[in-house]
Amino acid sequence: MTPELTALTLAALLQVGQFFLMAVPTNVELAPGKTLSPRDRDRLGGDIQDQVSARTARLIRAWENHFESLALFTIAVLVISLSDQSTGFTAACAWVYLAARVAYIPAYAFGLVPWRSLIWFAGFGATALMLLAALL
C-alpha cells in the first residue's frame, strides 16, 4: 500500500473516531426521543446543534467538515495512486493532511482562533499540492 493510501485509510478511521467524539456527548445532552428521531427541524424545535453545548456543536461541525475535506483528499490519493505517481513529496502531503485533520479536532472543539483555520488550511493546502503534483 502506498503511503498516500495508508494516510487515506487512517483518515477514514479518524472519521469513525470523530463520529463517537460527537455522538456520545450529543446523546448525553439530548433526550433519546430527539437523537433517535428522523431529526426534522420542526419536530425537534430547531437544529440539533442549537440544542447541545457549544463544544458538542463544534464537534458535530468538525465531524461534518471532515466529510467535506475527505472527499477532496480521496480524489487526490486516487489520482496519485492510480497514475502511479507516488513520491516522497506526495507522501509528505498525505501525512500533513492527516496530521492537520487530527489537530483540527481539538482546535475546533476548544475554539482555538486563528489556529483552527490555519490547521484547516494546512490540510487543504496539502491536498491541493498533491493534485498539482499529479498534473506536473
Secondary structure as GFF3:
##gff-version 3
##sequence-region A 1 136
A	DSSP	alpha_helix	3	29	.	.	.	ID=ss1
A	DSSP	alpha_helix	32	35	.	.	.	ID=ss2
A	DSSP	alpha_helix	41	44	.	.	.	ID=ss3
A	DSSP	three_ten_helix	48	51	.	.	.	ID=ss4
A	DSSP	alpha_helix	54	82	.	.	.	ID=ss5
A	DSSP	alpha_helix	88	109	.	.	.	ID=ss6
A	DSSP	alpha_helix	115	135	.	.	.	ID=ss7
###
